[in-house]
Amino acid sequence: MYSYNVGIKSTSLNPSPQVLGLIFENEIHELLVQTKLHVLREKDIVRKYGQHVKGIDHLVYHPDYIICIQDKTVSSSIVLSSINHFINCVESISYSERKKCIGIYLSKNGLTGPSRVAIQDANLRNRNLFLHLEDEDLEYLKFKLLDLLYSNQIYIYDSEDCLFMLPSTYTKI
């Protein structure tokens, strides 16, 4: 049980890794839609920008920048080829829109050493920002994402358009 909850729960007690990934992706999308910003899912991103950007699950259009999010629930470390593809996708969207992007890679597991270096290098060489948030606890990973959004003044709202106040801490009960 968690003291943090925004009303989205997984319904299966023991889902397969693929189902868990889809559930998590849907939960992230539902959170992002509650920001009241324009949000696209992967199929709409690919339709708008092309097949070469298939490494982004969610796009959030902020007036000053674009947030590109990839979420992974795989049980292994995130390898260099996955990170490089994500970086290329984000840079392609930034170029197409002529706007700064924030690339957020959410994962259940950590990055390999070379993947971590690739993110550091990407942050040094261009105007886009790349972040990696990880945690085995997917609920806590959602909290980390919300905390990052709130720190950038991107808020979520409930069904009555009231601002959802993010707890200052996340506590497992």
N, C-alpha and C positions, 0 to 999 in steps of 0.2 A: 504494500500500500504506500502511496506517495501523498505528501501534503500538497504537491503541485499538480494541477490538472486543469486543462482547458476544455474538457468535455469530449476528447477524442480517445477512444479506447480500441485496442485490438480485440476482436471477437473470438478468435480461435485460441484454444488452450495450448496447442502444440502444433503450430503451422510449420510447413516445410520451409526451407530457406527462401525459395522463390516466392511463396505466399507471404512470408514475413517481409520480404523486400517490397512487394506490391502494397502491403498494408502500410508500411512505413512511408513509402512514397506518397500514398493517398493522404496519410495523416499530415505530412509536411505540406502538401498542396492545400489541404483544408485550413491549416494555420495561415499560410500565405494569402489565401483568398480573404481572410478576415482582416488583412491590412488595409483593405479598400483601395489598394493600388492595382494596376493592371497586371495580371499574372497569366503566364502561358505555361502549359505542360509540354513535355517533350515532343509529342506528335505535332503540336501547333508550332513549336520552335523550328522543327525540321521543315514543316510546310512553309514557314516564312523565310528561313535563312538557308535551307538546303540540307542534304544528307550529311554533309561534312561536319555539321554541328550536333550530331547525334549523341554527344557526350554530356549533354546538359538536360537535367530532368525538369527544372523550374526556372523561369525567367520572371523577374519582378522589375517593372518599369517605375523607377523613382524619377521625379523631375530632373534631378541633377546627375544621376548615374543609373546603371542597370545592374541588378544583382543576378548572377548566374549560379545556380545550385545544382550539384550532383550529390545524390545520396546513395550510399552503398551499405548493405548489411552483410556482405560476404564475410566468411570466417577467417580469411587470410589477410595478410598485410597488403596494402595498396601498392602495386608495382609501378615502376617508372613509366611504362608504356601507357597505363591508364591516366596517370597524372599529366604526362605530356599531351595526350589527346585532349584532356580537359582544358589545359592551358591554351592549346591551339584553338579550341572551340570558343573560349571566352575572348581571346584576342580577335578572332574573326568577327564576332558580334560587335565588339568595340569598334573595329574598323568600319563595319557596315553602318553602324549607327552614329559614328563619329562622336562617341561618348565614352566616358570612363566606365569600366565595369569592375564590380567586386565579385570575384569567383570564390565561392564557398564550397569546399568538398567535405561533406558530412560522411563519416564512416564509423562503423562499429569497431573497426580495428585500425591500428596505426599505419603509418607510411614506412616503406623501406627507406634505408639511408639515402639511396640515390633519388627517391621520390621527394624526400624532404629537401634535398639540395636543389632539385628542379624548381620547387616552389620558391625557395630563397632566391635563386637566380632570376626567376620570372619577376619577382618583386623588385629586383634591382634594375632590370633592363627596360621596363616600360611604365606607363602611367597607371596601369590596372593593378589592383590589389588582389592577392591570392591568399586565402586562409584555409586552414584545415582544422575541423572540429571533429574530435573522436571520443567515443565512449561506448563500452559494451552495453551499458544501460541506455536503451533507445529513448526512454522517457527523459532521461537526463540530457541526452543529446538534443532533443527538442527544446529543452530548457536553455541549453547553451545557445542554440540558434535564436531563440526569442530574446535572450539577453543581448546578443549581438545586434539584433534588429532594433531593440529598444535603445541601445547605446547610440544608434544612428538615427534616433527619433522616428523610427518606423514602428507603429503600434498596431495591436490587434483589437478588434471590437467584437462585442457579443452580438447576438441576433437582434437586439434592440438598439444597436449602434452606440452602445455605451463602451467607453474605453475599458479594456481588461487590464487591470493593474498587475504587473508581474511581481511575484514575491521577490524580496531582496535576496533570499537564499533558497536553495533546493534541499529538502530534507527527506531522507528515506525513513519511514516509520517502521 
